[in-house]
Amino acid sequence: MELTLIRNDFRELRGFLFEENNINDWDKIIVIYNIYLFFNHVYMLYYLLDNIMKNNISFTQQFKIIYLFFFLLCNLKNSYLYFILNVNKIDSKLANSLYHNTKKYFI
């Protein structure tokens, strides 16, 4: 059920970003960059988690990877909130819906 709501929200966001409307192009670019940054953080976290699970790396390498993992985990929350803030500049109703449908995953 929640996944359907999230998909509907992103479809509506896609309509705001790629259709002709009176929204400033720079606001659209910033939201697209936020989406890229957000998914890039998620990808890097999965990659680092895979490296942490390997048993054949030394303690110093594992420590560096764990440090980067927690650093990116903290930044993931910030990039999520920054994404919601910038969507709010486009449409506050959509930002509120996105926040309430996804907050349990990222906060």
PADREN-545778 format. One record per residue: residue in three letters; y, x, z of N, C-alpha, C, CB in turn; residue number from 1. Coordinates in steps of 0.02 Angstrom, whole numbers, m for minus. Glycine has a CB too. Example, Ala and Ser with C-alpha at 12.3 -4.5 7.8 and 13.67 -1.06 7.14 Angstrom:
+-----+--------+--------+--------+--------+--------+--------+--------+--------+--------+--------+--------+--------+-----+
!   r !    n.y !    n.x !    n.z !   ca.y !   ca.x !   ca.z !    c.y !    c.x !    c.z !   cb.y !   cb.x !   cb.z !   k !
+-----+--------+--------+--------+--------+--------+--------+--------+--------+--------+--------+--------+--------+-----+
! Ala !   m284 !    660 !    390 !   m225 !    615 !    390 !   m165 !    660 !    390 !   m224 !    565 !    452 !   1 !
! Ser !   m112 !    642 !    354 !    m53 !    684 !    357 !      2 !    645 !    394 !    m30 !    704 !    286 !   2 !
+-----+--------+--------+--------+--------+--------+--------+--------+--------+--------+--------+--------+--------+-----+
This chain:
+-----+--------+--------+--------+--------+--------+--------+--------+--------+--------+--------+--------+--------+-----+
!   r !    n.y !    n.x !    n.z !   ca.y !   ca.x !   ca.z !    c.y !    c.x !    c.z !   cb.y !   cb.x !   cb.z !   k !
+-----+--------+--------+--------+--------+--------+--------+--------+--------+--------+--------+--------+--------+-----+
! Met !    m60 !     41 !      0 !      0 !      0 !      0 !     63 !     43 !      0 !      0 !    m47 !     60 !   1 !
! Glu !     64 !     93 !     45 !    123 !    136 !     48 !    131 !    178 !    m15 !    119 !    181 !    109 !   2 !
! Leu !     75 !    200 !    m42 !     79 !    239 !   m104 !    110 !    199 !   m161 !      9 !    264 !   m124 !   3 !
! Thr !     95 !    135 !   m164 !    124 !     91 !   m214 !    199 !     85 !   m204 !     91 !     22 !   m212 !   4 !
! Leu !    221 !     80 !   m141 !    292 !     76 !   m126 !    328 !    140 !   m146 !    304 !     61 !    m52 !   5 !
! Ile !    296 !    197 !   m132 !    325 !    262 !   m150 !    330 !    268 !   m226 !    283 !    320 !   m120 !   6 !
! Arg !    278 !    248 !   m261 !    280 !    250 !   m335 !    336 !    206 !   m363 !    212 !    228 !   m364 !   7 !
! Asn !    343 !    147 !   m334 !    397 !    102 !   m357 !    465 !    132 !   m344 !    391 !     34 !   m322 !   8 !
! Asp !    474 !    165 !   m287 !    537 !    198 !   m271 !    552 !    254 !   m321 !    536 !    225 !   m200 !   9 !
! Phe !    501 !    293 !   m338 !    513 !    348 !   m385 !    524 !    322 !   m456 !    453 !    396 !   m384 !  10 !
! Arg !    494 !    266 !   m473 !    509 !    236 !   m539 !    582 !    213 !   m542 !    462 !    176 !   m552 !  11 !
! Glu !    605 !    183 !   m487 !    675 !    163 !   m484 !    721 !    223 !   m486 !    688 !    122 !   m421 !  12 !
! Leu !    703 !    276 !   m452 !    743 !    338 !   m453 !    744 !    367 !   m523 !    715 !    389 !   m403 !  13 !
! Arg !    688 !    367 !   m557 !    685 !    392 !   m626 !    732 !    352 !   m671 !    613 !    388 !   m653 !  14 !
! Gly !    736 !    287 !   m659 !    783 !    246 !   m697 !    855 !    266 !   m685 !    773 !    173 !   m679 !  15 !
! Phe !    872 !    282 !   m623 !    940 !    304 !   m607 !    955 !    372 !   m639 !    950 !    308 !   m532 !  16 !
! Leu !    904 !    416 !   m641 !    916 !    484 !   m664 !    918 !    491 !   m740 !    864 !    529 !   m636 !  17 !
! Phe !    877 !    453 !   m776 !    869 !    466 !   m847 !    895 !    411 !   m892 !    797 !    477 !   m862 !  18 !
! Glu !    921 !    357 !   m865 !    951 !    305 !   m906 !   1026 !    312 !   m904 !    929 !    235 !   m881 !  19 !
! Glu !   1058 !    281 !   m953 !   1131 !    283 !   m956 !   1159 !    238 !   m901 !   1156 !    261 !  m1025 !  20 !
! Asn !   1202 !    266 !   m859 !   1235 !    229 !   m806 !   1299 !    267 !   m787 !   1188 !    219 !   m744 !  21 !
! Asn !   1333 !    243 !   m737 !   1397 !    273 !   m718 !   1390 !    326 !   m663 !   1445 !    220 !   m696 !  22 !
! Ile !   1330 !    351 !   m652 !   1319 !    402 !   m600 !   1338 !    470 !   m628 !   1244 !    402 !   m576 !  23 !
! Asn !   1372 !    509 !   m587 !   1394 !    576 !   m607 !   1333 !    619 !   m626 !   1435 !    609 !   m550 !  24 !
! Asp !   1340 !    656 !   m681 !   1285 !    698 !   m704 !   1268 !    753 !   m654 !   1302 !    730 !   m771 !  25 !
! Trp !   1316 !    779 !   m618 !   1303 !    831 !   m569 !   1261 !    803 !   m511 !   1368 !    860 !   m542 !  26 !
! Asp !   1273 !    741 !   m491 !   1231 !    710 !   m439 !   1159 !    703 !   m463 !   1259 !    641 !   m419 !  27 !
! Lys !   1150 !    686 !   m527 !   1083 !    682 !   m555 !   1049 !    750 !   m555 !   1086 !    653 !   m626 !  28 !
! Ile !   1085 !    801 !   m575 !   1057 !    869 !   m577 !   1038 !    893 !   m507 !   1107 !    918 !   m608 !  29 !
! Ile !   1079 !    877 !   m458 !   1064 !    898 !   m389 !   1001 !    863 !   m364 !   1123 !    882 !   m343 !  30 !
! Val !    992 !    800 !   m379 !    932 !    764 !   m357 !    870 !    793 !   m392 !    938 !    688 !   m372 !  31 !
! Ile !    875 !    808 !   m456 !    819 !    838 !   m492 !    802 !    906 !   m462 !    835 !    845 !   m567 !  32 !
! Tyr !    854 !    945 !   m445 !    842 !   1010 !   m413 !    808 !   1001 !   m345 !    908 !   1049 !   m405 !  33 !
! Asn !    829 !    950 !   m307 !    797 !    936 !   m243 !    724 !    919 !   m250 !    833 !    880 !   m207 !  34 !
! Ile !    707 !    881 !   m302 !    637 !    865 !   m314 !    598 !    928 !   m331 !    631 !    813 !   m372 !  35 !
! Tyr !    627 !    970 !   m374 !    594 !   1033 !   m391 !    584 !   1076 !   m329 !    635 !   1072 !   m444 !  36 !
! Leu !    635 !   1083 !   m288 !    631 !   1123 !   m228 !    579 !   1096 !   m180 !    700 !   1127 !   m193 !  37 !
! Phe !    577 !   1031 !   m172 !    530 !    999 !   m127 !    458 !   1012 !   m149 !    543 !    924 !   m125 !  38 !
! Phe !    443 !   1000 !   m213 !    375 !   1011 !   m236 !    357 !   1085 !   m239 !    366 !    980 !   m305 !  39 !
! Asn !    406 !   1128 !   m250 !    393 !   1199 !   m247 !    373 !   1221 !   m177 !    455 !   1239 !   m271 !  40 !
! His !    405 !   1193 !   m126 !    386 !   1208 !    m57 !    314 !   1185 !    m43 !    435 !   1175 !     m8 !  41 !
! Val !    297 !   1126 !    m66 !    230 !   1100 !    m54 !    178 !   1144 !    m88 !    224 !   1027 !    m79 !  42 !
! Tyr !    191 !   1164 !   m150 !    145 !   1207 !   m186 !    136 !   1274 !   m150 !    170 !   1219 !   m257 !  43 !
! Met !    191 !   1304 !   m128 !    186 !   1368 !    m93 !    149 !   1362 !    m27 !    256 !   1397 !    m81 !  44 !
! Leu !    159 !   1306 !      8 !    123 !   1296 !     71 !     47 !   1291 !     59 !    147 !   1232 !    106 !  45 !
! Tyr !     26 !   1256 !      8 !    m45 !   1253 !     m8 !    m72 !   1321 !    m28 !    m58 !   1202 !    m64 !  46 !
! Tyr !    m34 !   1358 !    m66 !    m55 !   1425 !    m87 !    m62 !   1471 !    m25 !     m4 !   1455 !   m137 !  47 !
! Leu !    m14 !   1469 !     20 !    m18 !   1511 !     79 !    m74 !   1489 !    126 !     49 !   1510 !    117 !  48 !
! Leu !    m85 !   1424 !    130 !   m140 !   1399 !    172 !   m207 !   1423 !    145 !   m139 !   1323 !    175 !  49 !
! Asp !   m214 !   1426 !     79 !   m275 !   1452 !     49 !   m283 !   1526 !     66 !   m273 !   1442 !    m27 !  50 !
! Asn !   m229 !   1564 !     65 !   m233 !   1635 !     83 !   m247 !   1646 !    157 !   m169 !   1670 !     63 !  51 !
! Ile !   m222 !   1603 !    199 !   m236 !   1609 !    271 !   m310 !   1598 !    286 !   m193 !   1558 !    311 !  52 !
! Met !   m341 !   1554 !    249 !   m412 !   1538 !    261 !   m460 !   1593 !    240 !   m430 !   1474 !    226 !  53 !
! Lys !   m436 !   1640 !    201 !   m479 !   1696 !    181 !   m489 !   1742 !    240 !   m448 !   1735 !    121 !  54 !
! Asn !   m550 !   1763 !    251 !   m567 !   1804 !    309 !   m562 !   1879 !    294 !   m636 !   1788 !    333 !  55 !
! Asn !   m555 !   1899 !    232 !   m559 !   1970 !    215 !   m491 !   2004 !    212 !   m594 !   1978 !    150 !  56 !
! Ile !   m439 !   1975 !    240 !   m374 !   2008 !    239 !   m359 !   2037 !    308 !   m317 !   1959 !    217 !  57 !
! Ser !   m318 !   2087 !    310 !   m303 !   2121 !    373 !   m257 !   2077 !    417 !   m271 !   2189 !    361 !  58 !
! Phe !   m251 !   2098 !    480 !   m211 !   2060 !    527 !   m137 !   2060 !    506 !   m218 !   2089 !    596 !  59 !
! Thr !   m111 !   2116 !    484 !    m40 !   2119 !    465 !    m26 !   2075 !    404 !    m19 !   2191 !    450 !  60 !
! Gln !    m71 !   2075 !    356 !    m62 !   2031 !    298 !    m66 !   1958 !    320 !   m115 !   2046 !    244 !  61 !
! Gln !   m113 !   1943 !    363 !   m120 !   1874 !    387 !    m59 !   1852 !    427 !   m184 !   1868 !    429 !  62 !
! Phe !    m32 !   1898 !    467 !     28 !   1882 !    505 !     87 !   1867 !    459 !     45 !   1941 !    552 !  63 !
! Lys !     96 !   1907 !    407 !    150 !   1895 !    360 !    142 !   1828 !    325 !    153 !   1952 !    307 !  64 !
! Ile !     81 !   1812 !    306 !     69 !   1749 !    272 !     82 !   1690 !    319 !     m4 !   1747 !    246 !  65 !
! Ile !     61 !   1696 !    381 !     73 !   1642 !    430 !    147 !   1634 !    443 !     35 !   1657 !    496 !  66 !
! Tyr !    184 !   1690 !    447 !    256 !   1687 !    456 !    288 !   1650 !    398 !    285 !   1758 !    463 !  67 !
! Leu !    270 !   1667 !    337 !    297 !   1633 !    278 !    277 !   1559 !    277 !    273 !   1667 !    214 !  68 !
! Phe !    217 !   1545 !    298 !    193 !   1476 !    300 !    237 !   1434 !    346 !    120 !   1473 !    324 !  69 !
! Phe !    250 !   1457 !    407 !    292 !   1419 !    452 !    365 !   1416 !    431 !    287 !   1447 !    522 !  70 !
! Phe !    388 !   1469 !    399 !    456 !   1468 !    372 !    463 !   1414 !    319 !    474 !   1537 !    344 !  71 !
! Leu !    415 !   1411 !    273 !    416 !   1361 !    220 !    405 !   1290 !    247 !    365 !   1377 !    167 !  72 !
! Leu !    365 !   1285 !    299 !    353 !   1220 !    330 !    417 !   1192 !    359 !    299 !   1225 !    384 !  73 !
! Cys !    456 !   1234 !    392 !    521 !   1212 !    418 !    569 !   1195 !    361 !    552 !   1267 !    464 !  74 !
! Asn !    569 !   1234 !    308 !    612 !   1221 !    251 !    591 !   1158 !    213 !    613 !   1281 !    205 !  75 !
! Leu !    528 !   1141 !    216 !    504 !   1080 !    183 !    539 !   1019 !    213 !    428 !   1073 !    190 !  76 !
! Lys !    545 !   1017 !    278 !    579 !    961 !    311 !    653 !    959 !    290 !    573 !    967 !    388 !  77 !
! Asn !    685 !   1017 !    288 !    755 !   1019 !    268 !    764 !    998 !    196 !    783 !   1089 !    278 !  78 !
! Ser !    720 !   1020 !    151 !    727 !   1000 !     81 !    714 !    926 !     72 !    679 !   1041 !     37 !  79 !
! Tyr !    668 !    898 !    111 !    655 !    826 !    110 !    717 !    787 !    131 !    596 !    808 !    154 !  80 !
! Leu !    748 !    807 !    186 !    807 !    772 !    211 !    867 !    781 !    164 !    825 !    797 !    281 !  81 !
! Tyr !    873 !    839 !    134 !    926 !    850 !     85 !    915 !    807 !     23 !    930 !    925 !     66 !  82 !
! Phe !    853 !    798 !      3 !    836 !    754 !    m53 !    856 !    682 !    m38 !    761 !    758 !    m68 !  83 !
! Ile !    840 !    658 !     22 !    859 !    590 !     42 !    935 !    583 !     44 !    829 !    573 !    111 !  84 !
! Leu !    970 !    633 !     69 !   1043 !    631 !     71 !   1073 !    626 !      2 !   1070 !    694 !    107 !  85 !
! Asn !   1047 !    664 !    m46 !   1074 !    662 !   m113 !   1055 !    599 !   m151 !   1051 !    723 !   m152 !  86 !
! Val !    997 !    570 !   m136 !    980 !    506 !   m166 !   1026 !    452 !   m137 !    905 !    487 !   m152 !  87 !
! Asn !   1046 !    460 !    m75 !   1092 !    413 !    m44 !   1160 !    411 !    m80 !   1103 !    431 !     30 !  88 !
! Lys !   1180 !    468 !   m110 !   1242 !    469 !   m148 !   1236 !    427 !   m212 !   1260 !    542 !   m166 !  89 !
! Ile !   1176 !    420 !   m237 !   1164 !    381 !   m298 !   1155 !    307 !   m280 !   1103 !    407 !   m336 !  90 !
! Asp !   1109 !    293 !   m233 !   1095 !    224 !   m213 !   1070 !    224 !   m141 !   1044 !    190 !   m261 !  91 !
! Ser !   1108 !    195 !    m96 !   1090 !    197 !    m25 !   1028 !    154 !    m10 !   1148 !    174 !     18 !  92 !
! Lys !   1019 !     99 !    m46 !    960 !     57 !    m36 !    896 !     94 !    m55 !    966 !     m9 !    m76 !  93 !
! Leu !    898 !    129 !   m110 !    840 !    168 !   m132 !    825 !    225 !    m84 !    852 !    195 !   m203 !  94 !
! Ala !    877 !    259 !    m60 !    867 !    314 !    m12 !    837 !    288 !     53 !    934 !    349 !      3 !  95 !
! Asn !    859 !    230 !     76 !    832 !    200 !    137 !    758 !    182 !    127 !    872 !    138 !    156 !  96 !
! Ser !    742 !    155 !     69 !    672 !    137 !     55 !    628 !    200 !     50 !    668 !     98 !    m11 !  97 !
! Leu !    653 !    251 !     16 !    615 !    314 !     11 !    603 !    344 !     80 !    651 !    365 !    m34 !  98 !
! Tyr !    655 !    344 !    121 !    650 !    374 !    187 !    598 !    337 !    230 !    718 !    373 !    223 !  99 !
! His !    601 !    270 !    230 !    555 !    232 !    272 !    483 !    234 !    247 !    578 !    160 !    277 ! 100 !
! Asn !    474 !    244 !    182 !    406 !    247 !    155 !    374 !    316 !    161 !    406 !    226 !     82 ! 101 !
! Thr !    414 !    368 !    167 !    387 !    436 !    167 !    400 !    475 !    232 !    415 !    475 !    110 ! 102 !
! Lys !    436 !    447 !    279 !    455 !    487 !    338 !    395 !    508 !    381 !    504 !    447 !    380 ! 103 !
! Lys !    343 !    470 !    381 !    285 !    489 !    423 !    249 !    551 !    395 !    236 !    431 !    429 ! 104 !
! Tyr !    260 !    567 !    332 !    227 !    625 !    303 !    267 !    689 !    312 !    215 !    612 !    229 ! 105 !
! Phe !    333 !    683 !    319 !    375 !    743 !    319 !    417 !    754 !    381 !    418 !    741 !    260 ! 106 !
! Ile !    419 !    707 !    426 !    458 !    716 !    488 !    413 !    713 !    548 !    513 !    663 !    494 ! 107 !
+-----+--------+--------+--------+--------+--------+--------+--------+--------+--------+--------+--------+--------+-----+
